[in-house]
Amino acid sequence: MDLFYTDIFELPLPKKHRFPMSKYRLLRERIVSQGIAVDRNCPDTGNPHNLLQLPDAATDQQLALAHQAQYVTRATQGNLTAKEITRIGFPWTPELIERSRRSTGATLCAARTARRDGCGVNLAGGTHHAFSDCGEGYCVFNDTCVAARVLQQEAIISTAIIIDCDVHQGNGTAQILRDDDSIFSFSIHNQKNFPFRKVSSDLDIGLQDGVGDLEYLDKLAAGLKIALSRCHPDHAFYLAGADPFVGDRLGRLGLSKEGLKQRDELVLQTFRENNIPVTVAMAGGYAEKVADIVDIHLATVETAIHLFPGPTPPSKPARLPSQAS
């Protein structure tokens, strides 16, 4: 399996900025130090079957498959208004655009890997608050929508599903896909959390504050059954947010690390049983201790590698598992 990282494309942030940018570097370092994967640029240690790679940057033409061309031009050339930049939450710099292009490209590269191996992983991504014509909530470009539409444009897939398990509703994804029946969007999130003005996905499950492991997993399993009964995807994108964690500063749900691991197993096993290739993106995570975020993301990576150890057989018609859990 190939895993794509972008943390070397550093984003300069003001001191005490609330976004924990170091989590991406620390995640990659944990993967290398534990021998889970080999860095293509330093292939001396690690598992040779799993390769860490740098992604290509998403092009303007690829970004325009999910975003208005005018927005892409203004964003990339630094012509956003002060209000638009505030809405994104990061100061505009050339590094912001390069990082955003690479993170989007990482999801596309991971999707291509998934077509070969059954699963591919972006160690960042999940920028689901980016709308067709603006950014929001630390998101400039919507990586999953771009990647899905690139695969469609290249006739690699016809249909896709996005399973969004970030604690915040995927409002940008829902807006981009509002009139697109070929990509199904499913978001399970904290109902009273940001964004306070939701945009309806194809399927939304809004959870009350404090929901813990058992209720979350039950509702996610039910949601997966409903989603797969309403669409027949050629490809899946899974946003494995770390922010439903009980210790997350921006979360308001009550999941444990073990509960989040069971969530990953439920989602990934469902697609494995249906023989649907799946692309994983990390999405949000804002725990007080960055090490907790890294633990959660690392468990997601380990689960993906365990369930998808190598190339999958030729695709078969999708079927529902006998039990979603």
C-alpha positions in Angstrom: 0.0 0.0 0.0 1.2 3.5 -0.7 0.8 6.3 1.9 1.2 9.9 0.8 2.5 12.7 3.0 2.7 16.5 2.6 4.1 17.7 5.9 7.4 18.8 4.3 5.4 21.5 2.5 5.4 23.7 5.6 2.6 26.2 6.2 3.9 29.3 8.2 1.4 30.1 11.0 1.3 32.8 13.6 2.4 31.8 17.1 -0.3 30.1 19.2 -2.5 29.4 16.1 -5.0 26.8 17.2 -4.4 24.4 14.3 -2.0 21.6 15.3 0.1 21.5 12.1 2.8 19.3 13.8 0.4 16.3 13.8 1.2 15.5 10.2 4.9 15.3 10.7 4.6 13.4 13.9 2.3 10.9 12.3 4.8 10.2 9.5 7.6 10.0 12.0 5.7 7.4 14.0 5.0 5.4 10.9 8.7 5.3 10.0 10.0 4.7 13.6 7.6 1.8 14.1 8.6 0.2 10.8 5.1 0.4 9.3 6.3 1.8 6.0 9.4 2.7 4.1 9.9 6.3 3.0 10.7 6.2 -0.7 13.4 8.9 -0.2 15.0 7.0 2.7 14.3 3.3 2.1 16.6 1.9 4.8 14.0 0.8 7.4 10.4 -0.2 7.6 8.1 -2.6 5.8 9.0 -2.7 2.1 5.4 -3.6 1.2 4.2 -0.2 2.4 5.7 2.9 0.8 5.6 6.5 1.9 5.5 8.9 -1.0 5.2 12.5 -1.9 2.2 13.3 -4.1 2.0 15.4 -7.2 0.3 18.8 -6.8 -3.3 19.1 -8.0 -3.4 21.2 -11.2 -5.8 24.1 -11.9 -7.7 21.9 -14.3 -8.2 19.2 -11.7 -9.2 21.7 -9.0 -11.8 23.2 -11.5 -13.6 19.9 -11.6 -15.0 20.7 -8.1 -14.4 24.4 -7.8 -15.3 27.4 -9.9 -12.4 28.3 -12.1 -12.6 32.0 -10.9 -12.1 30.9 -7.3 -9.2 28.6 -8.2 -7.5 31.6 -10.0 -8.2 34.1 -7.2 -7.1 31.6 -4.5 -3.9 30.5 -6.2 -2.9 34.1 -7.2 -3.5 35.6 -3.8 -6.5 37.6 -4.7 -8.9 36.5 -2.0 -10.6 39.2 0.1 -9.7 39.7 3.7 -13.1 38.2 4.6 -12.5 35.1 2.5 -9.1 34.6 4.1 -10.6 35.0 7.6 -13.2 32.4 6.7 -10.5 29.9 5.7 -8.6 30.5 9.0 -5.1 30.5 7.7 -3.2 33.5 6.5 -2.7 33.5 2.7 0.8 32.7 1.6 2.2 30.9 -1.5 3.0 28.0 0.9 -0.7 27.7 1.8 -1.5 27.1 -1.9 1.3 24.7 -2.5 0.3 22.7 0.6 -3.3 22.7 -0.4 -2.5 21.6 -3.9 -0.3 18.8 -2.5 -2.9 17.6 0.0 -5.5 17.4 -2.7 -3.0 15.7 -5.0 -2.3 13.2 -2.1 -5.9 12.1 -2.0 -5.9 11.7 -5.8 -2.7 9.6 -5.6 -4.1 7.6 -2.8 -7.2 6.9 -4.9 -5.1 5.6 -7.7 -3.3 3.4 -5.2 -6.7 2.1 -4.0 -7.6 1.1 -7.5 -4.6 -1.2 -7.5 -4.3 -2.3 -3.8 -7.9 -1.9 -2.6 -6.9 1.0 -0.3 -4.7 4.0 -0.3 -4.0 6.6 2.4 -3.4 10.3 2.5 -1.7 11.2 5.8 -3.5 14.6 5.6 -6.6 15.7 3.6 -10.3 15.5 4.4 -10.8 19.2 3.6 -14.6 19.0 3.5 -15.4 22.6 4.4 -14.2 23.9 1.0 -17.1 25.0 -1.2 -17.1 25.3 -4.9 -16.5 29.0 -4.7 -14.8 29.6 -1.3 -12.8 28.0 1.5 -13.8 27.6 5.1 -12.6 26.0 8.3 -9.0 25.4 7.4 -10.0 24.1 4.0 -9.0 25.7 0.7 -9.7 23.0 -1.8 -12.0 20.0 -1.4 -9.7 17.1 -1.9 -12.2 14.2 -2.0 -14.5 15.9 -4.5 -11.6 16.8 -6.7 -10.2 13.3 -6.6 -13.5 11.6 -7.3 -14.2 13.8 -10.3 -10.7 13.3 -11.7 -11.3 9.5 -11.6 -14.6 10.0 -13.3 -13.2 12.3 -15.9 -10.6 9.7 -16.7 -13.3 7.0 -16.9 -11.7 5.0 -14.1 -14.9 5.1 -12.1 -18.5 6.1 -12.7 -19.8 6.4 -9.1 -18.4 7.1 -5.7 -19.4 7.5 -2.1 -17.9 9.8 0.6 -18.1 8.6 4.2 -17.4 11.6 6.4 -16.7 10.6 10.0 -15.1 14.0 11.0 -17.0 15.4 14.0 -18.0 18.5 11.9 -20.5 18.2 9.1 -19.1 18.1 5.6 -20.9 21.2 4.4 -18.5 22.0 1.5 -18.7 18.5 0.2 -22.5 18.6 0.4 -22.7 21.9 -1.5 -20.3 20.8 -4.3 -22.3 17.5 -4.8 -25.8 18.9 -4.3 -26.8 18.3 -7.9 -24.5 15.3 -8.6 -26.2 12.0 -8.3 -23.0 10.1 -9.2 -21.3 10.8 -5.9 -23.1 10.0 -2.7 -22.3 12.0 0.4 -22.8 10.6 4.0 -21.8 12.7 7.0 -22.1 11.6 10.6 -21.2 14.5 13.0 -22.0 16.5 16.1 -25.2 18.3 15.3 -24.7 21.4 17.4 -21.1 21.9 16.3 -19.5 23.9 13.5 -20.6 24.5 10.8 -23.7 26.1 12.4 -25.4 26.4 9.1 -25.4 22.9 7.7 -25.8 22.0 4.0 -27.8 18.8 3.4 -25.7 15.8 2.4 -27.4 12.8 0.7 -27.4 11.3 4.2 -26.7 13.2 7.4 -26.7 11.7 10.9 -26.5 14.5 13.5 -25.4 13.4 17.0 -26.0 15.1 20.3 -23.2 16.3 22.5 -21.4 13.5 24.5 -22.4 10.5 22.4 -20.0 7.7 23.1 -18.7 4.6 21.5 -21.7 2.3 21.5 -24.3 4.8 20.2 -21.9 6.2 17.6 -21.0 2.7 16.2 -24.7 1.6 16.1 -25.7 4.8 14.2 -22.7 4.6 11.9 -23.5 0.9 11.1 -27.1 1.8 10.3 -26.0 4.7 8.2 -23.6 2.5 6.2 -26.5 0.1 5.4 -28.7 2.9 4.3 -26.0 4.5 2.2 -25.1 1.3 0.4 -28.8 0.6 -0.2 -29.2 3.9 -2.0 -26.0 3.9 -4.1 -23.7 1.5 -5.9 -20.3 3.0 -5.7 -17.3 2.0 -7.7 -15.0 3.8 -5.2 -15.2 5.0 -1.6 -13.6 7.9 0.2 -13.4 7.7 4.0 -12.7 10.8 6.1 -11.3 9.3 9.4 -11.5 12.4 11.6 -9.8 12.1 15.0 -12.0 14.8 16.4 -14.9 12.7 17.7 -12.4 11.8 20.5 -13.6 12.6 24.0 -10.5 14.7 24.5 -10.8 16.9 21.4 -11.0 20.6 22.0 -13.4 21.2 19.1 -15.3 17.9 19.2 -18.1 17.7 21.8 -18.5 13.9 21.3 -17.3 11.2 23.7 -15.5 8.5 21.7 -12.6 6.6 23.1 -9.5 5.7 21.1 -10.7 2.1 21.1 -14.1 3.3 19.9 -12.5 5.2 17.0 -10.4 2.2 16.1 -13.7 0.1 16.0 -15.1 2.9 13.8 -12.2 2.5 11.3 -12.6 -1.3 11.3 -16.4 -1.0 10.7 -16.0 1.4 7.7 -13.0 -0.3 6.1 -14.3 -3.8 6.6 -17.7 -2.9 5.1 -15.9 -1.7 1.9 -13.6 -4.7 1.9 -16.5 -7.1 2.1 -18.2 -5.2 -0.8 -15.0 -5.2 -2.8 -15.1 -1.4 -3.2 -11.7 0.3 -3.3 -11.4 2.9 -0.5 -9.3 6.0 -0.1 -8.6 7.2 3.4 -7.9 10.8 4.5 -7.2 11.9 8.0 -9.5 14.9 8.3 -9.7 16.8 11.6 -8.1 16.4 15.1 -7.7 19.0 17.8 -6.9 17.2 21.0 -5.1 19.2 23.7 -2.3 16.6 23.5 -1.1 16.3 19.9 0.1 12.8 20.8 -3.5 11.7 21.2 -4.3 12.9 17.6 -1.3 11.0 16.3 -2.3 7.8 18.2 -5.8 7.9 16.6 -4.5 8.6 13.1 -1.8 5.9 13.4 -4.5 3.4 14.4 -6.4 4.3 11.3 -3.3 3.6 9.1 -2.6 0.3 10.9 -6.2 -0.8 10.4 -6.1 0.1 6.7 -2.9 -1.9 6.2 -4.2 -4.9 8.1 -7.4 -5.1 6.2 -5.9 -4.3 2.8 -2.5 -6.1 2.7 -2.1 -6.2 -1.0 -3.8 -6.1 -4.5 -7.4 -7.1 -4.6 -8.9 -9.5 -7.1 -10.9 -8.2 -10.1 -13.9 -6.2 -9.1 -17.2 -7.9 -8.5 -20.7 -6.4 -8.3 -21.2 -4.6 -5.0 -23.3 -6.4 -2.4 -24.4 -5.5 1.1 -22.7 -7.3 4.0 -24.9 -9.6 6.0 -24.1 -7.5 9.0 -22.8 -3.9 8.8 -21.0 -4.3 12.0 
